[in-house]
Amino acid sequence: MGEHMSDRDSKVLGFVASIPGTINMFCDGDSCVVAGSEKQMQDYIAAMSSDPKVKYRITKARYGHVVQAMKLGGAYSFDRESFSRLAPLVQQEGIDLVDFTPDAQTKEEGQGIPLMRLTWTYT
């Protein structure tokens, strides 16, 4: 952790997953999925991964890193739990965030996963 990292930046929003030894993140389309818990992430991977043989490493997603990546053009998809951690932090920066309005990710069988996709837009 750099000294300059604020308390807000180091706050954990949830978890992201990556394929060890690659830069490949677990994504929904082009957006990196942030799950509220490791268990949730495992469930999402099981439900959404196109290749069940691929093993992901699950790591903490910190606010500073997520915002930096979004400012560089990255998109993130938050579940309800991770979004509920993100929203107050973003609001402290004076940015109004809409309420959690997910697109349900449809899968062949059963319940879709409600994820909300966010990108950083400059106005």
C-alpha positions as CSV (number, residue, x, y, z in Angstrom):
1,M,0.0,0.0,0.0
2,G,1.4,3.4,-0.9
3,E,1.3,6.0,1.8
4,H,-0.8,8.2,-0.3
5,M,-3.7,5.8,-0.5
6,S,-6.6,7.2,1.5
7,D,-8.7,5.2,3.8
8,R,-11.5,5.4,1.2
9,D,-9.2,4.0,-1.5
10,S,-8.3,1.0,0.6
11,K,-11.9,0.0,1.4
12,V,-12.8,-3.4,0.1
13,L,-15.8,-3.4,-2.1
14,G,-15.9,-7.1,-2.8
15,F,-14.0,-9.6,-4.7
16,V,-12.8,-10.0,-8.3
17,A,-11.4,-13.1,-10.0
18,S,-8.6,-13.5,-12.4
19,I,-6.9,-16.4,-14.1
20,P,-3.5,-16.8,-12.5
21,G,-0.6,-15.9,-14.7
22,T,-2.7,-13.9,-17.1
23,I,-4.4,-10.5,-17.1
24,N,-7.7,-12.1,-17.7
25,M,-10.4,-11.1,-15.3
26,F,-13.7,-12.9,-14.7
27,C,-16.0,-10.7,-16.8
28,D,-19.6,-10.4,-17.9
29,G,-19.1,-9.4,-21.5
30,D,-16.5,-6.6,-21.3
31,S,-17.0,-5.7,-17.6
32,C,-15.2,-7.0,-14.7
33,V,-17.5,-8.7,-12.1
34,V,-17.3,-7.5,-8.5
35,A,-19.0,-9.9,-6.1
36,G,-19.9,-9.1,-2.5
37,S,-18.3,-12.2,-1.1
38,E,-15.9,-15.0,-2.1
39,K,-18.8,-17.4,-2.0
40,Q,-20.9,-15.2,-4.3
41,M,-17.9,-15.0,-6.7
42,Q,-17.6,-18.8,-6.8
43,D,-21.3,-19.1,-7.5
44,Y,-21.1,-16.5,-10.3
45,I,-18.1,-18.3,-11.9
46,A,-20.0,-21.6,-11.7
47,A,-23.1,-20.0,-13.3
48,M,-21.4,-17.8,-15.9
49,S,-18.0,-19.3,-16.8
50,S,-17.9,-20.6,-20.3
51,D,-15.1,-23.0,-19.4
52,P,-15.6,-24.9,-16.1
53,K,-12.0,-26.1,-16.2
54,V,-10.5,-22.7,-15.9
55,K,-9.4,-22.0,-12.3
56,Y,-9.8,-18.4,-11.1
57,R,-8.0,-16.7,-8.2
58,I,-10.3,-14.6,-6.1
59,T,-8.8,-11.4,-4.7
60,K,-10.2,-8.3,-2.9
61,A,-11.4,-5.4,-5.0
62,R,-10.5,-2.1,-3.3
63,Y,-12.2,1.1,-4.1
64,G,-9.1,3.0,-5.2
65,H,-8.1,0.3,-7.7
66,V,-11.6,0.0,-9.1
67,V,-12.1,3.7,-9.5
68,Q,-8.6,4.1,-11.2
69,A,-9.5,1.3,-13.6
70,M,-12.8,2.8,-14.4
71,K,-11.2,6.2,-15.0
72,L,-9.0,4.4,-17.5
73,G,-12.1,3.2,-19.3
74,G,-12.7,-0.1,-17.6
75,A,-16.3,-1.3,-16.9
76,Y,-17.3,-3.1,-13.8
77,S,-20.4,-5.1,-12.9
78,F,-21.4,-5.0,-9.3
79,D,-23.8,-7.3,-7.4
80,R,-26.1,-5.8,-4.8
81,E,-23.7,-6.4,-1.9
82,S,-20.6,-4.9,-3.6
83,F,-22.7,-2.0,-5.0
84,S,-24.0,-1.2,-1.5
85,R,-20.3,-0.7,-0.4
86,L,-19.4,1.3,-3.5
87,A,-22.3,3.8,-3.4
88,P,-21.5,5.6,-0.1
89,L,-17.9,6.0,-1.1
90,V,-18.7,7.4,-4.5
91,Q,-21.2,9.8,-2.8
92,Q,-18.5,11.0,-0.5
93,E,-16.7,12.2,-3.6
94,G,-19.8,14.2,-4.5
95,I,-20.9,11.9,-7.3
96,D,-24.5,11.0,-7.5
97,L,-25.0,7.3,-8.2
98,V,-28.3,5.9,-9.3
99,D,-29.8,3.2,-7.2
100,F,-29.0,-0.4,-7.8
101,T,-30.7,-1.1,-11.2
102,P,-29.3,-4.3,-12.4
103,D,-29.6,-6.1,-15.7
104,A,-30.4,-9.6,-14.9
105,Q,-27.9,-11.8,-16.5
106,T,-29.9,-14.6,-18.1
107,K,-28.6,-18.1,-18.1
108,E,-30.2,-21.1,-19.7
109,E,-31.5,-22.7,-16.6
110,G,-32.9,-20.8,-13.6
111,Q,-32.3,-17.5,-12.1
112,G,-30.3,-14.7,-13.8
113,I,-27.7,-13.0,-11.7
114,P,-28.5,-9.3,-11.0
115,L,-25.4,-7.3,-11.8
116,M,-25.2,-3.5,-12.4
117,R,-22.7,-2.4,-15.0
118,L,-20.9,0.9,-14.3
119,T,-18.4,2.9,-16.3
120,W,-16.8,6.2,-15.4
121,T,-18.1,9.0,-17.6
122,Y,-16.8,12.6,-17.5
123,T,-19.4,15.3,-17.9
